[in-house]
Amino acid sequence: MENILSGIKPTGQLTLGNYIGALKNFSKFQDENKVFVFIADLHALTLPIEPEVLNQNTKDIVAFYLACGLDPNKASIFLQSHVYEHSELGTILGNYAYMGELNRMTQFKDKASKLNEKNIGLGLFTYPVLMAADIILYDAKKVPVGEDQKQHVELARDLAIRFNHRYKKDIFVIPEPVIPTTGARIMSLSDPSKKMSKSDPKGDIFLKDDLKVARKKIMSAVTDLECEVRYDKENKPGISNLLTIYSCLKEITIEEAEKEFIGANYGTFKRAVADVVCDTLERIQTKYNEYINSDYLDEVLEKGAKEARAIASNTIKRVKACVGLYSKQ
Ligand code: TYM
């Protein structure tokens, strides 16, 4: 049994990319491991967000976690801001992270480049340190994430190794990212050279999308001028992205998916992709609707935070003693 941890930031509506790259995989671990799944609400503050939007997004993610099969009796589901040890370990770890390595983080460079240089928040810069704390607090060995979070998990790994080395003790478990072989980077439907992200309504499928809207987005997804359904990421990024979505949702390989569409035109292929996407959304939305307005969400979060604190407070005690922060024996 290993400790597994992952999280999602409540900055926007969840996308099919979040589902395929991360969320869909969380529940697979819960029968045989100790799973911690949280909502990175403190991370959501690193870019401007309206309070009521943050609140609603946070509730939404809890409901989607449950709708996607996470069972609070098997996994601990909680909010980052409910477990103070995240902030505490983040502060301590900040002293072991180098500004040079934080400056090299792709996500920081990408997000900072869209802001006025004078208004780049400190929280955006130190984001990966807090994320390292999220992971390390729970002795997490595996961190299931999509491709875009790999660099952050690797930084968490580097920090854990650096810390252990500094104090010549195995204080931290060394984490590693678990990236799905297919579906680790679902691309935008309107521009398949870009990642599908929470902030691109045209190219995104949102988990909350009306089924008709979702179908329309798939039917108008950018493809190419050929008419062969073949996986070729370089020359046919749009079709390759749709094949990836289809194979992940059908739980088959890309090769099996390609075989199903030999000789089919793009219209037929897109209809099949739309069918499986809409079936998936409908199944998730039905369950989401059962949970979203119920008090059960708060019960789940309370139980999850209690379980999370039990292990997080132990890690903090270990760290404080190790670095020499005084406390009564
Ligand atoms: P976030 O909220 O941006 O994304 C949540 C998860 O979804 C994956 N993902 C994708 N996978 C495939 N295709 C896509 N287009 C796509 N878009 C997003 C992400 O890789 C991620 O796994 N920093 C994290 C939240 C976080 C976290 C953590 C995760 C904070 N602390 C500790 C793991 C462990 C984030 O912003 O993810």
Residues whose N, C-alpha, C, O or C-beta is under 5 A from the ligand:
A	BS01	TYM	L5 S6 G7 I8 K9 G17 N18 G21 A22 A40 M131 D134 I135 P144 V145 G146 E147 D148 Q149 G183 A184 R185 I186 M187 K195 M196
